[in-house]
């Protein structure tokens, strides 16, 4: 008799040695990806390099495309759209997976340099949802670009090499922190206090001598002046390396796993999936952590621009082709979910929580309170996804983002659902999400890859 109860079984159980070796091997490459993709610009470069190494071509270099062609579009160095063209017309829909490659961080303000208490510092403005106290007294590295008025672009990466200096944000010593300790946690460190310590040696100048000395060093190395930082995008991120976690090395600790874990898994799935009758599209977008805004976020019509290029080069010029494409397509919003944390059990409802090491997480809806801001996938599409995963022996778990009324969050799912797609959130559960050192299970990372690959290879339609 078929088991009528749904059991949660750890994914590591009953694996063969070969299966375990595959999981660990896949994650070694993922760790390398994390260490080379600390920002959205760096992730963009690595993704395009991987695509090109596997036969993908810039769509701007092609006059026409046919079934089997592999193309990509680089959107301003911060997001990437890629496609493997199927035999079915694009108007009949595609199998699409969308992940984001930006993560919470600290950005430099337009006028960041100042000197105070005989030290030189940089002013920052935090990006995305962070707990500000987590960003003090940790090693930080500096990444980004400076664009001079003449158009010259200078790339900066300081703090990742062992011989590089690092940067940090200081905090108050406990001996003098009575008042600070009595504040609510979210008020103990103010946003304006997230100032980066960068130097202490003065120049011979009479005013702002330490600041001037730092600017002299930067001018010698990069040929830049203080005004050049007005047209820069410099990000401060944790200088920690991605590492295996635990005696059994079953987990990964790293900055930026939200959402580069799903970006990496979906990239490898797109590269390795067998060709489907339906075109397979992967999107790797920016700005999700601040609402998917701007021309590199998924709210931008740049994705429509990419699709219109696909239509044009496929010979499709029928009226309403874009609308048909949206309404006939299936999408996984590949974003992380909240893993059950034994230190904070009170915020989760056990029956509807995800556990790391138990497979990929499916969220029928995200949002907050009364599902506000969620797309809430239709039951028919949830059944479709279940069939794809179960047919391919992919371990999955259904969950919500914490208890009702506790909080909530969102993804890019609602944006594409608003345009007519069937969309569901499906990603890797994470512990310590949005912190400088997030935790995932290597089993779940590999399960996500298998899930995305199976979805790409599907030739089925949703049964409405």
C-alpha positions as CSV (number, residue, x, y, z in Angstrom):
1,X,0.0,0.0,0.0
2,X,1.3,3.5,-0.8
3,X,2.4,5.5,2.2
4,X,-0.3,8.0,2.9
5,X,1.8,10.1,5.3
6,X,4.3,12.6,4.1
7,X,7.6,12.1,5.9
8,X,10.5,14.5,6.1
9,X,13.7,12.5,5.6
10,X,17.2,14.0,5.6
11,X,18.7,14.1,2.2
12,X,22.0,12.8,3.3
13,X,20.5,9.4,4.3
14,X,20.9,6.4,2.0
15,X,23.2,8.2,-0.4
16,X,25.8,6.2,-2.2
17,X,29.5,7.2,-2.0
18,X,29.3,8.3,-5.7
19,X,26.3,10.5,-4.9
20,X,28.1,12.1,-2.0
21,X,31.2,12.7,-4.1
22,X,29.1,14.4,-6.8
23,X,27.6,16.7,-4.1
24,X,30.9,17.6,-2.6
25,X,32.5,18.1,-6.0
26,X,29.7,20.4,-7.2
27,X,30.0,22.5,-4.1
28,X,33.7,23.0,-4.4
29,X,33.1,24.7,-7.6
30,X,30.2,26.7,-6.0
31,X,32.6,27.8,-3.2
32,X,35.0,29.0,-5.9
33,X,32.2,30.9,-7.6
34,X,31.3,32.7,-4.3
35,X,34.9,33.7,-3.7
36,X,35.1,35.3,-7.1
37,X,31.6,36.9,-7.1
38,X,31.5,39.2,-4.1
39,X,29.4,41.8,-6.0
40,X,26.8,41.8,-8.8
41,X,29.4,43.2,-11.3
42,X,31.8,40.4,-10.4
43,X,29.0,37.7,-10.6
44,X,28.0,39.1,-14.0
45,X,31.6,38.6,-15.3
46,X,31.9,35.1,-14.0
47,X,28.5,34.1,-15.4
48,X,29.3,35.4,-18.8
49,X,32.6,33.7,-18.8
50,X,30.9,30.4,-17.9
51,X,28.3,30.9,-20.6
52,X,30.9,31.7,-23.3
53,X,33.0,28.7,-22.2
54,X,29.9,26.5,-22.9
55,X,29.0,27.8,-26.3
56,X,26.8,30.8,-25.6
57,X,27.2,33.8,-27.9
58,X,26.3,37.5,-27.4
59,X,23.0,37.9,-29.2
60,X,24.1,41.2,-30.6
61,X,26.6,39.3,-32.8
62,X,23.9,37.2,-34.5
63,X,21.6,38.1,-37.3
64,X,19.2,35.2,-36.8
65,X,18.8,32.3,-34.4
66,X,17.6,28.7,-34.7
67,X,16.7,25.8,-32.5
68,X,19.7,24.7,-30.5
69,X,21.4,28.1,-30.5
70,X,22.7,29.4,-27.2
71,X,22.7,33.2,-26.7
72,X,23.1,35.8,-23.9
73,X,22.6,39.5,-23.4
74,X,24.8,41.5,-21.0
75,X,22.7,44.3,-19.4
76,X,25.1,47.1,-18.4
77,X,27.5,44.7,-16.6
78,X,25.1,44.1,-13.8
79,X,22.6,41.5,-15.1
80,X,22.5,38.8,-17.7
81,X,19.8,37.1,-19.7
82,X,20.6,33.8,-21.4
83,X,18.6,31.4,-23.6
84,X,18.9,28.0,-25.3
85,X,16.5,28.1,-28.2
86,X,14.0,25.3,-28.5
87,X,12.0,24.0,-31.4
88,X,8.7,25.4,-30.1
89,X,7.8,29.0,-31.0
90,X,8.6,31.5,-28.3
91,X,5.0,32.5,-28.4
92,X,4.1,29.1,-27.0
93,X,6.0,29.8,-23.9
94,X,9.4,28.9,-22.4
95,X,10.8,27.3,-19.3
96,X,12.4,30.2,-17.4
97,X,14.4,30.5,-14.1
98,X,15.2,33.8,-12.5
99,X,17.7,34.5,-9.8
100,X,19.3,37.7,-8.5
101,X,23.0,38.4,-8.1
102,X,23.0,41.4,-5.8
103,X,23.3,41.0,-2.0
104,X,23.0,43.2,1.1
105,X,26.1,45.3,1.6
106,X,27.5,48.8,2.3
107,X,27.9,51.3,-0.5
108,X,30.1,54.4,-0.3
109,X,28.3,57.7,-0.3
110,X,29.0,60.1,-3.2
111,X,31.2,62.2,-1.0
112,X,32.7,59.5,1.3
113,X,36.0,60.9,2.6
114,X,36.4,62.6,6.0
115,X,38.7,62.9,8.9
116,X,37.8,62.9,12.6
117,X,39.6,62.1,15.9
118,X,42.9,61.9,14.0
119,X,41.7,59.1,11.8
120,X,40.5,58.9,8.1
121,X,37.2,57.3,7.4
122,X,34.6,56.7,4.6
123,X,30.8,57.4,4.9
124,X,28.5,54.6,3.8
125,X,24.9,54.0,3.0
126,X,23.7,50.4,3.6
127,X,22.0,48.5,0.7
128,X,19.2,46.1,1.4
129,X,18.0,44.6,4.6
130,X,20.8,44.2,7.1
131,X,21.2,44.0,10.9
132,X,23.6,46.9,11.3
133,X,25.3,45.6,14.4
134,X,26.5,42.5,12.4
135,X,28.7,44.8,10.2
136,X,30.9,46.2,12.9
137,X,34.3,44.8,13.9
138,X,34.6,42.4,11.0
139,X,37.1,42.5,8.1
140,X,35.7,44.2,5.0
141,X,37.0,44.3,1.5
142,X,36.4,47.0,-1.1
143,X,35.1,46.3,-4.6
144,X,33.7,48.3,-7.5
145,X,34.5,50.8,-10.2
146,X,35.4,54.5,-10.5
147,X,34.5,56.3,-13.7
148,X,36.4,59.4,-14.4
149,X,34.9,62.4,-16.3
150,X,36.7,61.4,-19.5
151,X,35.0,58.0,-19.4
152,X,38.0,56.0,-18.1
153,X,36.8,53.1,-15.9
154,X,39.0,51.9,-13.1
155,X,38.2,48.6,-11.3
156,X,39.0,48.2,-7.6
157,X,39.3,45.1,-5.5
158,X,41.1,45.5,-2.2
159,X,41.0,43.1,0.8
160,X,40.6,39.7,-0.8
161,X,44.3,38.8,-1.3
162,X,46.1,37.9,1.9
163,X,48.7,40.6,1.2
164,X,46.0,43.3,0.9
165,X,44.9,45.6,3.7
166,X,41.4,45.2,5.0
167,X,38.9,47.7,6.4
168,X,36.6,47.7,9.3
169,X,33.9,49.6,11.3
170,X,34.7,50.1,14.9
171,X,32.3,49.6,17.8
172,X,32.1,50.9,21.4
173,X,34.1,49.1,24.1
174,X,31.8,47.4,26.6
175,X,33.3,49.4,29.5
176,X,31.6,52.5,28.0
177,X,28.6,51.0,26.4
178,X,26.0,51.1,29.2
179,X,23.8,53.5,27.3
180,X,24.3,51.7,24.0
181,X,23.5,48.3,25.6
182,X,20.2,49.7,26.9
183,X,19.0,50.6,23.4
184,X,16.8,48.3,21.3
185,X,19.0,46.0,19.1
186,X,18.0,47.8,15.8
187,X,18.9,51.2,17.4
188,X,22.2,50.2,19.0
189,X,24.1,50.9,15.8
190,X,22.8,53.8,13.7
191,X,23.1,53.8,9.9
192,X,25.2,57.0,10.0
193,X,27.7,55.2,12.3
194,X,28.6,52.6,9.7
195,X,31.8,54.5,8.9
196,X,34.8,52.6,7.4
197,X,38.2,53.1,9.1
198,X,40.8,53.5,6.3
199,X,44.0,55.2,7.7
200,X,45.9,57.0,10.4
201,X,49.2,58.4,8.9
202,X,49.1,62.1,8.2
203,X,50.7,64.0,5.3
204,X,52.6,67.2,5.8
205,X,49.4,69.3,5.2
206,X,48.0,71.5,8.0
207,X,44.4,70.4,7.4
208,X,42.9,67.0,6.9
209,X,46.4,65.6,6.7
210,X,45.4,61.9,7.1
211,X,42.6,62.1,4.6
212,X,45.0,63.9,2.2
213,X,47.6,61.1,2.7
214,X,45.1,58.4,1.8
215,X,44.0,60.3,-1.3
216,X,47.7,60.7,-2.3
217,X,48.1,57.0,-2.0
218,X,45.0,56.4,-4.2
219,X,46.2,58.9,-6.7
220,X,49.6,57.3,-7.0
221,X,48.1,53.8,-7.5
222,X,44.9,54.6,-9.6
223,X,45.4,58.1,-10.9
224,X,42.2,59.3,-9.2
225,X,41.2,62.3,-7.1
226,X,38.5,62.9,-4.5
227,X,36.0,64.2,-7.1
228,X,36.2,60.9,-9.0
229,X,34.3,59.2,-6.2
230,X,31.2,61.1,-7.2
231,X,30.9,58.9,-10.3
232,X,31.9,55.6,-8.6
233,X,30.1,52.4,-7.4
234,X,32.2,51.2,-4.5
235,X,30.9,48.4,-2.3
236,X,32.2,47.2,1.1
237,X,31.5,43.5,1.6
238,X,32.8,40.9,4.2
239,X,36.4,39.8,3.5
240,X,35.6,36.3,4.7
241,X,36.2,33.5,2.3
242,X,33.5,30.9,1.6
243,X,34.4,27.8,3.5
244,X,33.1,24.3,4.3
245,X,31.3,24.3,7.7
246,X,31.1,21.6,10.3
247,X,33.2,18.6,11.3
248,X,31.5,16.7,8.4
249,X,31.9,19.6,6.0
250,X,28.3,19.2,5.1
251,X,27.5,22.9,5.0
252,X,28.9,26.2,3.5
253,X,29.4,29.4,5.3
254,X,29.8,32.5,3.1
255,X,28.7,36.0,2.4
256,X,26.3,36.5,-0.5
257,X,24.6,33.2,-0.7
258,X,21.3,35.1,-1.0
259,X,21.0,34.8,-3.9
260,X,24.1,33.7,-5.6
261,X,23.5,30.1,-4.5
262,X,20.4,29.9,-6.7
263,X,22.1,31.9,-9.4
264,X,25.0,29.4,-9.5
265,X,22.7,26.3,-9.4
266,X,20.4,27.7,-12.1
267,X,23.4,28.7,-14.3
268,X,24.9,25.2,-14.1
269,X,21.4,23.7,-14.8
270,X,21.0,25.9,-17.9
271,X,24.5,24.9,-19.2
272,X,24.0,21.2,-18.6
273,X,20.3,20.6,-19.2
274,X,19.2,18.5,-22.2
275,X,17.5,20.6,-24.8
276,X,13.8,20.9,-24.4
277,X,11.2,21.5,-27.1
278,X,10.6,24.8,-25.2
279,X,13.3,27.5,-25.1
280,X,15.2,27.6,-21.8
281,X,15.8,31.0,-20.4
282,X,17.9,32.0,-17.4
283,X,17.9,35.5,-15.9
284,X,20.4,36.8,-13.4
285,X,19.3,40.2,-12.2
286,X,20.4,43.1,-10.0
287,X,18.6,45.2,-7.4
288,X,16.3,42.5,-6.0
289,X,17.3,43.5,-2.4
290,X,15.9,47.0,-2.9
291,X,12.8,46.2,-4.8
292,X,14.0,45.1,-8.3
293,X,14.1,48.7,-9.4
294,X,16.3,50.5,-12.0
295,X,17.3,49.4,-15.5
296,X,19.2,46.4,-14.2
297,X,16.4,45.1,-12.0
298,X,13.7,42.7,-13.2
299,X,11.1,45.5,-13.1
300,X,13.0,47.1,-16.0
301,X,11.7,46.7,-19.6
302,X,15.2,45.6,-20.5
303,X,14.1,42.0,-20.3
304,X,11.3,42.8,-22.9
305,X,14.0,44.3,-25.0
306,X,15.9,41.0,-24.9
307,X,12.8,39.0,-25.7
308,X,12.0,41.3,-28.7
309,X,15.6,40.6,-29.9
310,X,14.8,36.8,-29.7
311,X,11.5,37.3,-31.6
312,X,13.2,39.4,-34.3
313,X,16.1,37.0,-34.8
314,X,13.7,34.0,-34.8
315,X,11.5,35.6,-37.5
316,X,8.5,36.2,-35.2
317,X,6.7,39.5,-36.0
318,X,3.1,38.7,-35.1
319,X,1.0,41.1,-33.1
320,X,1.0,40.4,-29.4
321,X,3.9,38.0,-29.5
322,X,5.3,39.3,-26.2
323,X,2.0,39.0,-24.4
324,X,1.6,35.4,-25.7
325,X,5.1,34.6,-24.5
326,X,4.4,35.8,-21.0
327,X,1.0,34.1,-20.7
328,X,2.2,30.8,-22.0
329,X,5.4,30.6,-20.0
330,X,6.4,28.7,-16.8
331,X,8.9,30.2,-14.4
332,X,10.8,29.3,-11.2
333,X,11.7,32.3,-9.1
334,X,15.0,30.9,-7.8
335,X,15.5,32.7,-4.5
336,X,16.5,31.4,-1.1
337,X,14.2,30.7,1.8
338,X,14.5,30.6,5.6
339,X,16.1,27.5,7.0
340,X,14.9,26.4,10.5
341,X,17.4,27.7,13.1
342,X,17.6,25.8,16.4
343,X,18.5,29.0,18.2
344,X,15.3,30.8,17.1
345,X,12.6,28.2,16.9
346,X,10.0,30.6,18.1
347,X,9.7,32.4,14.8
348,X,8.9,29.3,12.7
349,X,5.9,27.0,12.5
350,X,7.5,23.5,12.3
351,X,4.9,22.0,10.0
352,X,5.6,24.6,7.4
353,X,9.3,25.3,7.9
354,X,12.3,24.2,5.8
355,X,15.2,22.3,7.3
356,X,18.7,22.5,5.8
357,X,19.8,19.2,4.3
358,X,16.3,18.2,3.4
359,X,16.1,19.4,-0.2
360,X,15.1,22.4,-2.2
361,X,12.4,24.6,-0.7
362,X,9.2,25.4,-2.5
363,X,7.2,28.5,-1.4
364,X,3.7,28.7,-2.9
365,X,3.6,32.3,-1.8
366,X,5.9,34.7,0.1
367,X,4.8,38.2,1.1
368,X,3.9,39.2,4.6
369,X,0.9,39.3,7.0
370,X,-2.1,38.5,4.7
371,X,0.2,37.3,1.8
372,X,0.8,41.0,0.9
373,X,3.2,41.3,-2.0
374,X,3.0,37.6,-2.9
375,X,2.2,36.1,-6.3
376,X,0.7,32.9,-4.7
377,X,1.2,30.2,-7.3
378,X,-1.9,28.4,-8.6
379,X,-2.4,24.8,-7.3
380,X,-2.2,23.5,-10.9
381,X,1.3,24.9,-11.2
382,X,2.3,23.6,-7.8
383,X,1.2,20.1,-9.0
384,X,3.1,20.6,-12.2
385,X,6.3,21.4,-10.3
386,X,5.8,18.5,-7.9
387,X,5.4,16.1,-10.9
388,X,8.7,17.4,-12.5
389,X,10.6,17.0,-9.2
390,X,9.1,13.6,-8.2
391,X,9.6,12.2,-11.7
392,X,13.3,13.1,-11.4
393,X,13.8,12.0,-7.8
394,X,14.4,15.6,-6.6
395,X,14.0,16.0,-2.9
396,X,11.8,19.0,-2.0
397,X,10.0,20.5,1.0
398,X,7.0,23.0,1.0
399,X,7.3,25.9,3.4
400,X,6.5,29.4,4.4
401,X,8.8,32.3,5.5
402,X,8.2,32.0,9.3
403,X,5.0,32.2,11.4
404,X,2.0,34.2,10.2
405,X,2.3,37.9,11.5
406,X,5.9,37.5,12.4
407,X,7.3,39.2,9.3
408,X,7.8,38.1,5.7
409,X,9.6,38.9,2.6
410,X,9.4,39.0,-1.2
411,X,11.1,37.9,-4.4
412,X,10.9,38.7,-8.1
413,X,8.1,36.1,-8.5
414,X,5.2,38.6,-8.4
415,X,6.8,40.8,-11.1
416,X,6.7,38.1,-13.8
417,X,3.4,36.7,-12.5
418,X,1.9,40.2,-13.0
419,X,2.9,39.9,-16.7
420,X,1.0,36.6,-17.0
421,X,3.6,33.8,-16.3
422,X,3.0,30.8,-14.0
423,X,5.6,31.5,-11.3
424,X,6.6,29.8,-8.1
425,X,9.4,30.5,-5.6
426,X,11.8,27.6,-5.3
427,X,15.3,27.8,-3.8
428,X,17.8,26.8,-1.2
429,X,17.0,27.2,2.6
430,X,19.5,29.5,4.4
431,X,20.4,30.1,8.0
432,X,21.5,33.6,9.1
433,X,20.1,35.1,5.9
434,X,21.3,38.6,5.1
435,X,24.1,38.3,7.6
436,X,27.8,38.7,6.7
437,X,28.2,34.9,6.9
438,X,25.2,32.9,5.7
439,X,24.8,29.1,6.0
440,X,23.5,26.5,3.5
441,X,23.6,22.7,3.2
442,X,25.7,21.3,0.4
443,X,22.9,18.7,-0.2
444,X,20.4,21.5,-0.8
445,X,22.7,23.3,-3.2
446,X,23.0,20.2,-5.3
447,X,19.3,19.5,-5.0
448,X,18.6,22.9,-6.4
449,X,20.8,22.2,-9.4
450,X,19.0,18.9,-10.0
451,X,15.6,20.6,-9.6
452,X,16.4,23.4,-12.0
453,X,17.8,21.1,-14.5
454,X,14.7,18.8,-14.4
455,X,12.5,21.9,-14.8
456,X,14.5,23.1,-17.9
457,X,14.2,19.7,-19.5
458,X,10.4,19.5,-19.1
459,X,8.4,19.3,-22.2
460,X,5.0,19.4,-20.4
461,X,2.5,22.2,-20.1
462,X,0.5,23.1,-17.0
463,X,-2.8,21.2,-16.9
464,X,-5.5,23.9,-16.4
